[in-house]
């Protein structure tokens, strides 16, 4: 951890900043305003909740964008954590794959209007079924 924080010192500052907020408020707030109350001072849980809830909200926002931006022939079948499974006509698969990646990598903005500063990188694959995509 010491080596990690020596390379990524800003992460350590970010964690400390949120620890102080949790001590003061008793809850964390993600960039979209979602709150999670914490009954004790478990800072690891607090920081984990902050990161996971932000990632979940980003995925939800991007799924709405996908629904609005993809052709009607594309079916969003299943979402599990950070994976989304689509059903696509084989002949359209490569074009749709490019659209999905483009939409998913589009930056999002939080409640404060600030764009999420970390690039969103997406890995996408074409396969006959979900098992083959892994």
Secondary structure as the mmCIF struct_conf table of DSSP 4:
data_model
#
loop_
_struct_conf.conf_type_id
_struct_conf.id
_struct_conf.beg_label_comp_id
_struct_conf.beg_label_asym_id
_struct_conf.beg_label_seq_id
_struct_conf.end_label_comp_id
_struct_conf.end_label_asym_id
_struct_conf.end_label_seq_id
HELX_RH_AL_P HELX_RH_AL_P1 UNK A 2 UNK A 7
HELX_RH_AL_P HELX_RH_AL_P2 UNK A 9 UNK A 25
BEND BEND1 UNK A 26 UNK A 26
STRN STRN1 UNK A 27 UNK A 29
TURN_TY1_P TURN_TY1_P1 UNK A 31 UNK A 32
BEND BEND2 UNK A 33 UNK A 33
STRN STRN2 UNK A 35 UNK A 37
BEND BEND3 UNK A 39 UNK A 40
HELX_RH_AL_P HELX_RH_AL_P3 UNK A 43 UNK A 69
BEND BEND4 UNK A 70 UNK A 70
TURN_TY1_P TURN_TY1_P2 UNK A 72 UNK A 73
STRN STRN3 UNK A 75 UNK A 80
TURN_TY1_P TURN_TY1_P3 UNK A 81 UNK A 82
STRN STRN4 UNK A 83 UNK A 87
HELX_RH_3T_P HELX_RH_3T_P1 UNK A 90 UNK A 92
HELX_RH_AL_P HELX_RH_AL_P4 UNK A 93 UNK A 104
TURN_TY1_P TURN_TY1_P4 UNK A 105 UNK A 105
BEND BEND5 UNK A 106 UNK A 106
STRN STRN5 UNK A 109 UNK A 109
TURN_TY1_P TURN_TY1_P5 UNK A 111 UNK A 112
BEND BEND6 UNK A 113 UNK A 113
HELX_LH_PP_P HELX_LH_PP_P1 UNK A 114 UNK A 114
STRN STRN6 UNK A 115 UNK A 115
HELX_LH_PP_P HELX_LH_PP_P2 UNK A 116 UNK A 116
BEND BEND7 UNK A 118 UNK A 118
HELX_LH_PP_P HELX_LH_PP_P3 UNK A 119 UNK A 120
BEND BEND8 UNK A 128 UNK A 129
HELX_RH_AL_P HELX_RH_AL_P5 UNK A 130 UNK A 133
#
